[in-house]
Amino acid sequence: MSDFAGMEDLMQDFLLESTELLSDVDNKLCELEKRPNDKALLNDIFRGFHTIKGGAGFLNVSAMVTICHRTENLFDKLRNGELPLSSELMDVILDATGVVRGMFTTLSQGLSPAAPDAGLLAALDSALAGNLVPPAAPVAAPAAAAAANTPDWNVLHAAVTKAPAAAPAAVAVVAAPVVETVVETPAMPVVAAKPVPAKMAPQQGMASAPPENTIRIDTVRLDQVLNLSGEIGLTKNRLTTLRTEILQGNMETNTLRSLDEAISQLDLLVSDLQNAVMKTRMQPIGRLFQKYPRLARDLARQLGKEVELVITGEETELDKTMIEDLNDPLVHLVRNAVDHGVESSEERISVGKKPQSLVQLSAEQVGDHIVIEITDDGKGMNPEALRRKAIEKGLIDAETANGLDEKQCLQLIFLPGFSTKDQISNVSGRGVGMDVVRTNIQKLNGRIDINSEQGVGTKISISLPLTLAILPVLVVRACNQPFAVPLAMVREIIPIDVAAIQEVSGRPTIVVRDEILPLKTLANLLNWAPTQKPQFGVLMQSAEKSFILAVDSFVGRDDVVIKPLQNIRPKGVAGATLSGDGSVVLVLDMEDLLMGQADAPSGGAMMLRNADNYSY
């Protein structure tokens, strides 16, 4: 039984708006640490926290009101110049905001939060009195502390710590947003983010939050959808009239011309409506980026490093479901940059660098893709050291390792179990994380690339399609069946010349512009019996691997809506779609299809042999 029976709608509005508002407060607190005399920033923080306290009071959440009131008093003293801002004081404030965030998790489960930890309240009181005594141990919210014992790699490495994406601040129980509309989207559930308690040790986990089935839509975009729907209705009426005339025998030229014009108009309107609907799912990526300054600040404090996180491109828009799924990889990459990438102040000074390191997180739209980059000015990576570590851990053999160039050595960090740390810490060293990062990015039909220069720094680039709802594909044919492959992976299409096929280490390859590429037949990957010799090769880029996919023929490019297959999940099949003629086209998951196939030599029962008895 919920402790807030009859108030579920009010509670949902409060949690949605207050969680976003608290993320904004956390972000501004990190800025305040850099500009402690910024009165305008302090006033914004005070107003945001006061709004949260007001909503908690309205819902009679006394535990939250207690801690909010004390923290609000601290903000008041800071903005009145009665207290100096120090790192220790900021630690206590962030402890308090973290506990409030943990209380949001408890409220989302329909339960009343427990009273705040006495140690934290004592620290807040000491700070208010000007005699700050930091708590003996980091304070976490009860719900988060209980989850700390979960035996999960996520918990151990904190690579998948989730937090709610930030959004324009407002609290529904106080004032409703003016230019945004919240609509229910039950057909496309979104995995809700998990709140992050302040000062939480990196190995601690998060309590689960209920699925978030709402999305904020600018009313201008919603009006566009409604207007297009109205125009489609008018065009439908016109088509109905023309249909009646034709059925009555009116086949005059003017009638047929009007029919053609109406169909063309409908085609244009449907395309516009489809684009407008997709835009309603687009959200600024800044709502995700907003929480990372706090993440970087807390980790840097723990490691004794000076780190500034600079964020650009917050206004770049991406599909909301992709933003949710991006949180895990980006949390891990930001943490890696602070932990592995940048040096301590002493190390930086010794090599002639500024004591404060710089980590940059950026996003921009490039064509029909979003490019996200995480760059640091740290020590960079040593390809040779990565090669040695991979051999030492038994992840690759020495022969394979010696054949890798510097670029391929950098890709070794994505191998499961790879870690450069000799000792396991609370932050890293367990060899989990980067392989999961790559897997998660690939699930979003994206690519991840890495560039690093010793002594200069590292840049990790992620390229993602704007949306997952509509996927650009190349439709090919194999064994008399059409298949769709993600267009983002396609480089070009070439005819297959049998004479150009060469065997390298027992595997068929083709040299394309001095690049030796393995040749893989789609029929063989599917374990289907080939019906003819493949005529075309599709040059594809899969993660760090390039290869040629041999197919019988190709149909062309298309934009498809992927539908999941009910109750079945064949290997290498992401879903299905319908072609223009109504036939079913399977959409391939190339990463899944290639799994376990990359190093397999040619040959076997399903291999098609050419006139020279050569299999491929």
N, C-alpha and C positions, 0 to 999 in steps of 0.2 A: 504494500500500500504506500503510495507516494505521500511524503510529508507536505506536499503542496497540491493536494487534490483540489480541483476546481480552478487552479491558477496555472495550468500547463501552458496555455498560450502566452500569458504574460511572462512566464519563466523562460520560454523559448526565445521570445523577443529580447528579453533582458540578457540572456546568455550570448545570443548572436551579436548584439550590439556592444555589450560590455567586453567581450573577449577581443573584439576588434579594437575597441578603445584602449584596452590595457596593452595590447601590442604596440599601439601608437605611443602610449606613455613610456613603455620600456625603451622604444627607439629614441625618444626625445631625452630620456635620462642618459643614454649613452652619449648623445650630443652635448648634453649639459656638462658632462664630465670634461669635455674639451673646452666648453665656453661657460665656466661657472658664474660669470657675471652677466649672463644674458637674461635679463629680467622678463623679456617677452616669452622666452622659452620656458622659464619657471612658471609664468602665469598660465601657459597652455597646459603644462603638466598638472598644476594645481586644479584647473578647471576640469580636466579629464578625470582625475581621481575623485574629485568632488561629485561628478556625475555618476560614477560607479557607486560611490557611497550612498547617494540619493536613491538609486535604483534598488540597492540592497535593503535600505531602510523601508522603501515602499513595500517590498516583498517580505519584510520582517526577518531578514537573514542576519540575526544579531551578531553571530561570530564574525561575519564579514564586515559589518558596520564597525565593530570594535577595532579591528586591525586597520581598516581604512581611516578611521578617525585619527588614530595615533600617527599614521603615515602622513595624512593630510596636514596635521599640525607641524610636522617636520618641514613639509613643503612651504607652509606659511612662514615659518621662521627663516627659511632659506631666502624666500623672496623679499622678506623684510630686512635682510641683512643681519639677523640676530645670531646666525650660525654660519661658520665657514664650511664650504663643501670640501670634503676629503674623500680619498678612495675608500677608507674604512666606513665612512658614513654612507657612501654610495652602496657598499656591500650590504649594509643593513637594510637600506631602502629596497634594493633589488631582492633581498630575502623576503621582504614583506609583499612585494608585487608577485613574487613566485608563489607564496602561500595563497594569495588571492586567486591566482590562476588555478591552483590545485582545488580550491573551493568551488570554482566553476565546474570542474569535473564531477565533484560530489553532487552539486546541484543538478547537473545533467542526468544523473541517475535517480533523480527524484528524492534525494535525501538531504537532510540538514547537515551542513559542515560542523565538524567538531570545533571546540574552542581553540583559538590559536595557541601555539606552543608558548609556554611561559617564558622560556629563554629568549625568544624573539621579542615578546612584549617587554621584557626587562631591558633588552638592548635598545628598543625604541624609546623607552622612558629615559634611559641613560643618555641617549643622543639628544632628546629634548631638553634635558637638564644641562647639556654641555659636557657631560662626563661619559663619553662613549666607551663602553666595554663590549667588544664584539662577542657574539655567542661562541661557546667552546667548540661547537661543531656546526656544520652547515645545517640549516633548517629546511625541511621539505614538507610539503603538504601531506597529510595522513594518507590520502589515496595514492599519491605517488610513492611514498615510503613503502606501502604494502606491496606495490608492484616491483620493488627493487629486487625481490628474491626470485623473480621469474627466471627460470633457467633457459634463456633464449639468447642467441647470438646478438640480436638487436640490443638487448639490455647490456650484454657484456661490452660491446664496442660502442654503443650509443650512436651507431651509424644511421639508425632510422628513427631518431628522435623526431616526433612530429609536433607541430604547433599550428594553431589556427592561422590561416592567411589573414593578413591585416587588410582593413578596408576603411573608407572614410568614416570618421568617428561620429557616432550618434547613438543614443539609447532610446529604444522604442517606448519605454514607459515614461519618458520625459518629453521627447519630441520626435515625431516620425520624420524620416527623410523626405525631402521635397522632390528631388529629381531622380530618385531611384525607386524601382518597384521590386518587391520580393515575390517570386512566383514559385509554386511547388513543381518539382520535376521528378515525380516518383518513377517515371519510366527509365531514368538514367541516374541511379543512385550514385552518390559520391562518397568515397571513404572519408569519414571525418578526420580532421587532424586531431592530434593529442596535445593537450596543454603541457607546457614545460615549467616545472617549478623552478624558482630562482635558486641559485647556489647549489643546484643539485649536482652531486658527483657524477662524472661522465658515465659510470657504469650503471646508474639507476635507470629504471624504465618508467613508462607512463601508464596511467590507468586509461582504459579504453573509453572513448566518447561515443555517443550514439551517431549513426549516420546522419550526415547533413544533406538534406534534400531540398535545399533552397539555393537560389542564385540571385544576385543583385543585377538588375537590368536598368539601364538608363531609360527613362520614359520616352526620350526621343527615338530610341531604337524600337521600343515597343509600339510607338505610334506608326513607325514605318512599316512594321509587320501588319498592323491593322489596316493601314491604307492599301497595302498591296493585296491583302485578303479581300478587301472591298472591290478592287479593280478586277481581281480574278473572278469574283462573283458576277460582275457585270459582263465580263467576257464569256462566262459560262452561259448566261442568259442569251447572249448574242448567238452562240453556237447552237443552243436549243432551238432558237427561232429558225436559223438556217437549216438545221436538220429537218424541221417540220416542213419547210418549203421544198427541200429536196425529196422527201418522202411523198409529197403531193405532186411530184413530177416536174417541179421547176428546176430545170438543169441549164438555165440560161448562163451566158458567160459572166454576167455581173454577179449572179448568185455564187458561182464557183470561185470567182475572184474574191468575193467577200468572205467565203469560207476559208480560203487560203490566208487572207489577212488576219482573220480571227484566230486561226491556229498559230500563226506566227506571233501574234500578240500574246496568246496564252503561253507559248514557249518562253518568250521574253519575261513575262511576269512571274512564271514559275521559277526561272533562274534567279530573278531578283529576290523573290521570296525566300528561296533556299539560302542565298547569301545573307539576307537580313536575319533569318533565323539563326544562322551560324554566328553572326555578330552578337546575338543576345547571349551566347555562351562564352564570348570573349571577355576576359577580365585582365586588368593591369597586373603584370607580374610583380609590380612593387608591393602588392598585398602579401606576396610570399617573401620577397627580399627584406621586408621591413623588420623581420625578427632577427636577421642575421647579425646586425651590429651588437646586439646583446649577447648572442652566442659567441662571437669572436672576442668580445670584451671579457666575458667570464672565463673563457679558456685561456686567454692571454694572461689574466691575473693569476690563474692557477699555475701556469707554467713559468711565471716570472718574466714574461716577454712584453715588449712594447709594440703593439700592433694597431695600425689604423686600417679600418675597412672602409673603402670608398665604393659607393654604389652608383651606377649610372644606368639609364635606360629603364627606369621604373615604370614609365608610361607604356612600354611595349606590351601589347596584348597577346594573350594566349588562351586557348581553350581551358575552361575552368577545371575540367577533369584532369587535364595534363598538368595544370599548376599543382593540384593536390598530389599527383604522383611524382612530381619533381622534388617535393620537399625532402624526401629521404636521400636521394643522391646529392643534392646541393648541401644539405647539412653535413654529410660526410666529407664533401670536397672542401668546404670552408674550414671544417675542423682539421683536415689534413694539411691545408695551407698553413694554418697557425701552428700545428704540432710538428709536422715533418718539413714543411717548406721553408719557413723563415727561421733565422737564427736568433739567439739571445742577443741582447744589447751589447754585451761584452764581445761576443764573437763578431758582430757587425763592425764594431769600432776597430777591432784588431785587423780587419781587412779593408779598412778605409770607407766603410759605409756609415750612413746615418744610424744612430741607435734605434730609431723607431722604424720598424718594417712596414711595408705597404702591401695590403692585399686588396685587389680590385675585383669587383663582381659587376658584370655588365650584361646587358641584353639588347639586341637590336633585331629588327626584321630585315632579312635579306631575301628578296624575292618571295617565294611562298614558304619560306622557312624562318624559324627563329634561331638565332645564334646566341648562346649564353657562354660567357668566358669567365673563368676564375684564374686570375694572374697574381703571382707573388714575386717579390724582388729578393727572394731568399738565395739559398746556396745552390739550387738547381740539382739535377740528378746526374749521376755518373753511370753511363751505359755499361761500362765494364764491370762496375760493382754490382749492378743489377743482374748481369749475366752470371757472375760468380755466385750470387746469392740464390738464383734460380737453380743452378746446378747443385749447390750445397743442400738445398731443401728437397732435392729429388724431383723438382717440377718438370725439368727437361733434361735430356742427356747432353753430355759434353759435345757430341758431334752436331746435334741440332743447334746448340747454343753458339758454337763457333761459326755457324753459317748465318747468324743474324747480323744485320747491320745496326747502326746506332739507333735508327728510328724503331726498328723491331725490338731492340733491347728495352726501349722505354715502354713498349706495350706489355712487357713481362709483368708489370705491376698489376695488370688485370687478371693474372692467373689466380685461380682459387688457392688460398693458402700462402700466397706470397706476402712477405713482410720484410722490411730492411731492419726492423728492430730486433736486437739481440735479447732484450728483456721485455716481458709483458708488463704494461702499466695500466692504470685505470683508463688511459686515453687511447692507447693503441698497442700494436705489437702482436695481435692474435692472428693476423693474416686473413681477416674477414673484412669485407667492405668494398674494395675497389672492384672485385669481380661482380659483386652484387650491384654496384653502381652501374657498371656496363650493362648487366642484364636488364636492369630497370629502364635504362635509356633505350635499349633495343626493343623492349616491350612497347615503347612509345613510338616505334618506327624511327628512332633517331640514331645518330652516330656520335661517338665521343672520340676525340683525338687529343694527343698530348705532345707538347713541344717543350724542351727544357735545355738550358745552357748552364753549364757549371759556373758558379760564381755570379750569375746574372739573375736566374729565377726560372720559374715554370709557368706555362700557360696551358690550361685544359679547356678545350672547346667542345661544346655540345651543340649539335644541330638537330632541330626538331621541326616536324611539320606544324603548320599553324593550328590544325585541328585533327582529331582522330575520327571525327564523325564521317568525314568525306575523305577518302584516300585516293590520291592519284596513283594509277597502276598502269603497267604494261601488260596487255593480254596476249599470251602466247598459246601455242597448241603443242601437245605431246600425246601420243597414243590416241589420236582422234578426240581429245578432250581439251576444252579451253581452261587455262589457268591464269590467274592474275598475280603478278609480282609487284611489290612496292616500287614505284617509279623513282623514289629517293635513292634506291640502291643501284639503279641502272646508269651506266656510263655511256654506252653506245651499243649498236648492233652491228655484227659483222657476218659475212657468209663464212661457212666452215669449208676450208679447203683441206681435203684429206692429206695432201702432200705437205701441208704446213704443220701437221701434228707430229710432235717429237716426244719421245719417252725420256723422262728424267726421273731417276731413282724408282723406276717401275711405274711411274704415273704419267698419263698423257698430258701434254702441255702444248700451248701455242705461244709463240713470241709475237707480241704486239708492241711496236715501237720500242724495241729493245727491252721490253718487260716480259719476263717468262711467267705465264699465267696457267694455273692448272685448269684442265677441262673436265667439267662434270656434266653428265647427261641427266636431264630432268627425269626421264623414265627410270633410270637406275636409282636416283635418289628416292623416288616413290616406290621402288621395288615392283615396278610394272614391267611387263615384257614389251620391249620396243616393237613398234609396228613398221618402222622404216628408219633409214639412216638420217639423223638430224641434219638439217640444212643450214641452220643459223646458230650463231653464238651470241648470247647477251653478256656483255662485259658488266660485271656487277662488283660492287664494293660492299662487303659485309664486315662491319667493325673495322679491324685493321687488315682484313684479308681481301684480296682481289682475286676473282676467278671468272671463268667463262662458263655460262650455263648453256648447254647444247639443247636446242628445241627443234621440233619439226618445222614450225612456221610461226609467224606472229600475226595477230589481228590488228593491234594498234593501241594507242593510248586512250585511257578512259578515267573518269572520276566516279568512284563507286561508294556506295554505302554498305559497310560490312555488317552482315547479320550473323550472330553466333549460331553454331549448329547445336540443336537441342539434344541434350543427354549424351552426346558423343564428342570426342576431341581427338581426331586422328592426328598422328604425328606429322608436324609440318604444315598443318592447315589452321589458319587463323580464323576462318569463317567462310561465308559464301555471299555471293551477290547475284543479281540477275542482269543478263546482257540485254541489249536493245531488242533482240528477237525473242526474249522471254526465257532463254536457256539458263541453266544454273552454271555459275562460274565459281570454282573454288579459289579463295584468296590464300596464297601460300605464306607461311611464316618461315622465311628462309633460314633464320638463325636456328630454329628448331629442326628444320629439315637437314641442315648441315651438321648438326651435333653428332659427333661420333663418325662423321664421314670425311672430315678434313684430311686425316692422315692415312686413310685407307688406300692401299695400292689398287691399281686398276685390275680388272679381271673378275671372274665370277660368272654365275649362271646367267645373270641378266645383262652381261656386257654384249654390245652389238659390235660385230667385227666387220671391218671394211674388206675390200678386195685383197689387200695385202695381209690379211689375217691379223690386223691391228685392232685391239679393243679400246673403246673409249666410252 
